[in-house]
Amino acid sequence: MRKLLNTLYITSENAYASLDGENVVVRVDQEEKGRFPLHILESIYLFSYAGASPALIGKCAERGVDIVFCTPAGQFLSHPSGRSSGNVLLRREQYRIADSETRRCGIARNMILGKVMNEKHVLDRCMRDHADRIDRTRFLEASKALRSRAELLLLTENTNSLRGLEGTAATEYFALFDSMILREREVFYFNNRNRRPPLDPVNALLSYVYMMVTGMCSAALETVGLDPYVGFLHTDRPGRASMALDLVEELRPCLADRFVLSLINNGMISRSDFEYQDSGAVYLNADGKKKVHKAWQQRKQEQIIHPYIREKVEWGLIPYVQAMLLARLIRGDLDGYPPFIWK
């Protein structure tokens, strides 16, 4: 199991990260702004066009420290990796499953089942915690509808039908997302899911947090020896980490969406933390990113009981546990993929 350490977020668009001995050195316009021991880091997220030195990238690959490059606005650019971990037999079996509609559908079905059930549980938790501030009847109807979608998923035998049911469930879930936003309604509102670019603060937060969770899933798959670019639900596309996108699906509602709602409803973020562009795009600014990163580090260290392995696990390690279970399934050690279903 991977130990949950620290993540270094470098958010200045002019920052350049380099290696000095065993330290990561961050400079802006040749001025040193920070120095961090590499051995305490789990990952580095660099939101800068200036980049990082080849020496630092190489050392991170050698040490197993994930380094993720993003634009200053938070769009993913690349995730360099060193030598492939794991054994070739595991990846060859992954590729065989990806080429078999029946086999890949069986695994993807469980992943989407986990997503739909987690969407249901997010609505159920809101009914429990904020019954006096929401339309309980609408939430109950949506919860029942998602339960019905989950039952239909169990009967689905092809990935196209899976995508259709997943899309319908997401529409029913997001129809109530705005109702779960309980403060600063003039700033934080949700009409629909939009991206590339996000057009309001809520979508800006969702896209940003989804990007971080996808990065964690990609790194987790690499750690257990799987290929993050060959998925079972998401089809192959050059440059797209399809398996990471598969893995992130079941984690979106419980890990990302609830985190975004907590940021808003607990007053941890405000209008001043966003940049509104003339094109209509909305992005987190530097102060907003710092607030999100600080809260994200705290959330990752909170512990829950994993529903399958029945052990206490930090939220930040959930992607690694799921990647490990997926690898065990592909090796033949499990009969089916156990999705993460939060309650």
C-alpha positions as CSV (number, residue, x, y, z in Angstrom):
1,M,0.0,0.0,0.0
2,R,1.2,3.4,-0.9
3,K,1.8,5.8,2.1
4,L,-0.2,9.0,1.9
5,L,2.3,11.8,1.9
6,N,2.2,15.4,0.7
7,T,1.3,16.9,-2.6
8,L,3.1,20.0,-3.8
9,Y,1.0,22.4,-5.8
10,I,2.9,25.0,-7.8
11,T,0.4,27.6,-9.0
12,S,2.3,30.6,-10.3
13,E,2.2,30.5,-14.1
14,N,5.9,31.8,-14.2
15,A,7.2,29.2,-11.7
16,Y,10.0,26.9,-12.7
17,A,10.7,23.7,-10.6
18,S,14.2,22.2,-10.5
19,L,16.2,19.7,-8.5
20,D,19.0,20.7,-6.0
21,G,20.4,17.7,-4.4
22,E,17.4,16.0,-2.7
23,N,15.2,19.1,-2.8
24,V,12.6,20.5,-5.2
25,V,13.4,24.2,-5.7
26,V,10.7,26.6,-7.0
27,R,11.8,29.8,-8.7
28,V,9.8,32.7,-10.2
29,D,11.9,35.1,-12.4
30,Q,15.1,33.5,-11.0
31,E,14.1,34.2,-7.4
32,E,13.8,31.2,-5.1
33,K,10.3,31.0,-3.7
34,G,10.4,27.6,-2.0
35,R,12.4,24.5,-1.3
36,F,10.9,21.2,-0.4
37,P,12.5,17.8,0.4
38,L,11.6,15.3,-2.3
39,H,11.3,12.4,0.0
40,I,8.3,13.8,1.7
41,L,6.3,14.3,-1.5
42,E,3.8,11.9,-3.0
43,S,3.1,14.1,-6.1
44,I,3.7,17.5,-7.7
45,Y,1.1,19.4,-9.6
46,L,2.6,22.2,-11.7
47,F,0.3,24.8,-13.0
48,S,2.9,26.7,-15.0
49,Y,4.0,27.2,-18.6
50,A,7.6,27.5,-17.4
51,G,7.8,23.8,-16.5
52,A,10.3,21.7,-14.7
53,S,13.9,20.7,-15.2
54,P,14.7,17.3,-16.9
55,A,16.7,16.4,-13.7
56,L,13.6,16.8,-11.5
57,I,11.4,14.9,-13.9
58,G,13.8,12.1,-14.1
59,K,14.3,11.9,-10.3
60,C,10.5,11.9,-9.8
61,A,10.2,9.0,-12.2
62,E,12.9,7.2,-10.4
63,R,11.4,7.8,-6.9
64,G,7.8,7.1,-7.9
65,V,6.8,10.7,-7.3
66,D,4.0,11.7,-9.6
67,I,4.5,14.9,-11.5
68,V,1.5,16.4,-13.4
69,F,1.7,19.3,-15.7
70,C,-1.4,21.6,-16.1
71,T,-2.1,25.0,-17.6
72,P,-2.5,27.9,-15.2
73,A,-6.3,27.5,-15.7
74,G,-6.1,23.9,-14.5
75,Q,-6.4,22.0,-17.7
76,F,-4.4,18.7,-17.8
77,L,-1.4,18.7,-20.1
78,S,0.7,15.6,-19.4
79,H,1.8,13.1,-16.7
80,P,5.4,11.9,-17.4
81,S,6.1,8.4,-16.2
82,G,9.3,6.3,-15.9
83,R,9.7,2.7,-16.5
84,S,6.4,0.8,-16.5
85,S,5.7,-1.0,-13.3
86,G,4.2,-4.4,-12.9
87,N,4.6,-7.3,-15.2
88,V,3.9,-7.6,-18.9
89,L,1.4,-10.5,-18.3
90,L,-0.9,-8.3,-16.3
91,R,-1.0,-5.6,-19.1
92,R,-1.4,-8.2,-21.8
93,E,-4.4,-9.6,-20.0
94,Q,-5.8,-6.0,-19.6
95,Y,-5.5,-5.6,-23.4
96,R,-7.3,-8.9,-24.0
97,I,-10.2,-7.8,-21.8
98,A,-10.3,-4.4,-23.6
99,D,-10.7,-6.2,-26.9
100,S,-13.6,-8.4,-25.6
101,E,-17.0,-6.7,-25.5
102,T,-18.4,-9.2,-23.0
103,R,-15.4,-9.1,-20.6
104,R,-14.9,-5.4,-20.6
105,C,-18.6,-4.7,-20.3
106,G,-18.7,-6.9,-17.1
107,I,-16.1,-4.7,-15.4
108,A,-17.4,-1.4,-16.7
109,R,-20.9,-2.3,-15.5
110,N,-19.7,-2.6,-12.0
111,M,-17.8,0.7,-12.2
112,I,-20.9,2.5,-13.4
113,L,-23.0,0.7,-10.9
114,G,-20.7,2.2,-8.2
115,K,-21.2,5.7,-9.7
116,V,-25.0,5.5,-9.8
117,M,-25.2,4.2,-6.3
118,N,-22.8,6.9,-5.1
119,E,-25.0,9.5,-6.8
120,K,-28.0,8.1,-5.0
121,H,-26.2,8.2,-1.7
122,V,-25.1,11.8,-2.2
123,L,-28.8,12.7,-2.6
124,D,-29.7,10.5,0.4
125,R,-27.1,12.2,2.6
126,C,-28.4,15.6,1.6
127,M,-32.0,14.6,2.6
128,R,-30.6,13.4,5.9
129,D,-28.6,16.5,6.7
130,H,-30.7,19.2,5.2
131,A,-34.2,18.0,5.1
132,D,-35.6,21.4,6.1
133,R,-33.8,23.2,3.2
134,I,-34.6,21.1,0.2
135,D,-37.6,19.7,-1.6
136,R,-37.6,16.3,0.0
137,T,-40.2,14.9,-2.5
138,R,-38.0,15.6,-5.5
139,F,-35.0,14.1,-3.8
140,L,-36.9,10.9,-2.9
141,E,-38.2,10.5,-6.5
142,A,-34.6,11.0,-7.9
143,S,-33.2,8.6,-5.3
144,K,-35.8,5.9,-6.4
145,A,-35.0,6.6,-10.1
146,L,-31.3,6.1,-9.5
147,R,-32.0,2.8,-7.7
148,S,-34.0,1.8,-10.8
149,R,-31.1,2.7,-13.1
150,A,-28.8,0.6,-11.0
151,E,-31.1,-2.4,-11.3
152,L,-31.2,-1.9,-15.1
153,L,-27.4,-1.7,-15.2
154,L,-27.2,-5.3,-13.8
155,L,-29.0,-6.5,-16.9
156,T,-26.9,-4.6,-19.4
157,E,-24.6,-6.6,-21.6
158,N,-22.9,-4.0,-23.9
159,T,-21.0,-0.9,-23.3
160,N,-23.2,1.3,-25.5
161,S,-26.2,0.6,-23.3
162,L,-24.1,1.2,-20.2
163,R,-23.2,4.7,-21.5
164,G,-26.8,5.4,-22.2
165,L,-27.9,4.4,-18.7
166,E,-25.0,6.3,-17.1
167,G,-25.9,9.4,-19.0
168,T,-29.6,9.2,-18.0
169,A,-28.6,8.7,-14.3
170,A,-26.2,11.6,-14.5
171,T,-29.0,13.9,-15.9
172,E,-31.3,12.9,-13.0
173,Y,-28.6,13.4,-10.4
174,F,-27.4,16.8,-11.7
175,A,-31.0,18.0,-12.0
176,L,-30.8,18.3,-8.2
177,F,-27.2,19.5,-7.8
178,D,-28.3,23.1,-7.7
179,S,-30.6,22.3,-4.8
180,M,-27.7,21.0,-2.8
181,I,-25.9,24.4,-2.9
182,L,-27.1,26.1,0.2
183,R,-25.3,29.5,0.4
184,E,-24.3,32.5,-1.8
185,R,-26.8,31.5,-4.4
186,E,-26.2,34.6,-6.5
187,V,-22.6,33.3,-7.1
188,F,-22.9,29.5,-6.8
189,Y,-25.6,28.1,-9.0
190,F,-25.8,25.1,-11.3
191,N,-27.9,25.0,-14.4
192,N,-26.1,22.2,-16.2
193,R,-22.7,20.5,-16.5
194,N,-20.5,22.5,-18.9
195,R,-16.7,22.3,-19.5
196,R,-14.0,23.2,-22.0
197,P,-14.4,25.9,-20.8
198,P,-16.5,25.9,-17.6
199,L,-19.0,28.8,-17.6
200,D,-19.7,29.3,-13.9
201,P,-17.9,28.9,-10.6
202,V,-19.5,25.6,-9.7
203,N,-18.5,24.0,-13.0
204,A,-15.1,25.5,-12.6
205,L,-14.7,23.8,-9.3
206,L,-16.0,20.5,-10.6
207,S,-13.7,20.5,-13.5
208,Y,-10.7,21.4,-11.4
209,V,-11.4,18.7,-8.8
210,Y,-12.2,16.1,-11.4
211,M,-8.8,16.8,-12.9
212,M,-7.1,16.2,-9.6
213,V,-9.0,12.9,-9.0
214,T,-8.2,11.7,-12.5
215,G,-4.5,12.4,-11.9
216,M,-4.7,10.3,-8.7
217,C,-6.4,7.5,-10.6
218,S,-3.8,7.5,-13.4
219,A,-1.0,7.4,-10.9
220,A,-2.7,4.6,-9.0
221,L,-3.1,2.4,-12.1
222,E,0.6,2.9,-12.9
223,T,1.5,2.0,-9.4
224,V,-0.2,-1.5,-9.6
225,G,1.2,-2.1,-13.1
226,L,-1.9,-1.4,-15.3
227,D,-1.9,0.8,-18.4
228,P,-4.0,4.0,-17.6
229,Y,-4.5,4.6,-21.4
230,V,-6.4,1.4,-22.2
231,G,-9.9,1.5,-20.8
232,F,-13.0,-0.8,-20.7
233,L,-15.7,1.9,-20.8
234,H,-13.9,4.8,-22.4
235,T,-12.6,3.9,-25.8
236,D,-9.0,4.3,-27.0
237,R,-8.0,7.8,-28.1
238,P,-4.5,9.1,-28.5
239,G,-3.4,11.0,-25.3
240,R,-6.5,10.1,-23.3
241,A,-6.0,8.1,-20.1
242,S,-9.1,6.0,-20.7
243,M,-8.7,3.5,-17.8
244,A,-8.1,6.4,-15.4
245,L,-11.4,7.9,-16.7
246,D,-13.0,4.6,-16.1
247,L,-11.8,4.4,-12.5
248,V,-12.7,7.9,-11.7
249,E,-16.4,7.4,-12.6
250,E,-17.4,5.7,-9.4
251,L,-15.4,8.3,-7.3
252,R,-16.9,11.5,-8.8
253,P,-20.0,11.7,-6.6
254,C,-18.5,10.8,-3.3
255,L,-15.0,12.1,-3.6
256,A,-15.2,15.1,-5.9
257,D,-18.9,16.3,-5.9
258,R,-19.3,16.2,-2.1
259,F,-15.9,18.0,-1.7
260,V,-17.1,20.8,-4.0
261,L,-20.4,21.1,-2.2
262,S,-18.5,21.2,1.2
263,L,-16.3,24.0,-0.1
264,I,-19.3,26.1,-1.1
265,N,-21.7,25.3,1.8
266,N,-19.0,25.8,4.5
267,G,-18.0,29.2,3.1
268,M,-14.5,28.1,2.3
269,I,-14.6,29.7,-1.2
270,S,-16.2,32.9,-2.6
271,R,-16.7,34.9,-5.7
272,S,-13.3,36.6,-5.3
273,D,-11.6,33.3,-5.8
274,F,-12.5,33.1,-9.5
275,E,-11.4,34.7,-12.7
276,Y,-14.2,35.7,-15.1
277,Q,-13.0,36.0,-18.7
278,D,-14.6,38.1,-21.5
279,S,-15.2,34.9,-23.4
280,G,-17.5,33.7,-20.6
281,A,-15.1,31.2,-19.2
282,V,-14.7,31.0,-15.5
283,Y,-11.6,29.6,-13.7
284,L,-10.2,29.5,-10.2
285,N,-7.6,32.2,-9.7
286,A,-4.4,31.8,-7.7
287,D,-6.0,32.4,-4.3
288,G,-8.9,30.1,-5.1
289,K,-6.5,27.3,-6.1
290,K,-4.6,27.6,-2.8
291,K,-7.8,27.3,-0.8
292,V,-8.9,24.3,-2.8
293,H,-5.5,22.6,-2.5
294,K,-5.4,23.2,1.3
295,A,-8.9,21.8,1.8
296,W,-8.1,18.9,-0.6
297,Q,-5.0,17.9,1.4
298,Q,-7.1,17.8,4.6
299,R,-9.9,15.8,2.9
300,K,-7.4,13.2,1.5
301,Q,-6.3,12.4,5.1
302,E,-9.7,11.8,6.5
303,Q,-10.4,8.1,7.1
304,I,-13.3,5.9,6.3
305,I,-14.0,2.1,6.4
306,H,-13.6,0.7,2.9
307,P,-16.8,-1.2,2.1
308,Y,-14.9,-4.2,0.5
309,I,-11.7,-4.7,2.4
310,R,-13.3,-3.6,5.7
311,E,-10.3,-1.6,6.8
312,K,-9.7,2.1,7.7
313,V,-8.4,3.9,4.6
314,E,-7.6,7.6,4.0
315,W,-9.8,9.1,1.2
316,G,-6.6,9.9,-0.6
317,L,-5.8,6.2,-0.9
318,I,-9.2,5.1,-2.3
319,P,-8.0,5.3,-5.9
320,Y,-5.0,3.1,-5.0
321,V,-7.2,0.5,-3.3
322,Q,-9.6,0.4,-6.3
323,A,-6.6,0.1,-8.7
324,M,-5.3,-2.8,-6.6
325,L,-8.6,-4.6,-6.7
326,L,-8.9,-4.1,-10.4
327,A,-5.4,-5.6,-10.9
328,R,-6.4,-8.6,-8.7
329,L,-9.4,-9.1,-10.9
330,I,-7.4,-9.0,-14.1
331,R,-4.9,-11.5,-12.6
332,G,-7.8,-13.8,-11.8
333,D,-7.7,-13.5,-8.0
334,L,-11.2,-12.1,-7.8
335,D,-14.4,-13.2,-9.6
336,G,-15.6,-9.6,-10.2
337,Y,-14.6,-6.0,-9.7
338,P,-15.9,-4.6,-6.4
339,P,-16.8,-1.0,-7.0
340,F,-16.3,1.6,-4.2
341,I,-19.8,2.3,-2.9
342,W,-19.9,5.0,-0.2
343,K,-22.5,5.3,2.4
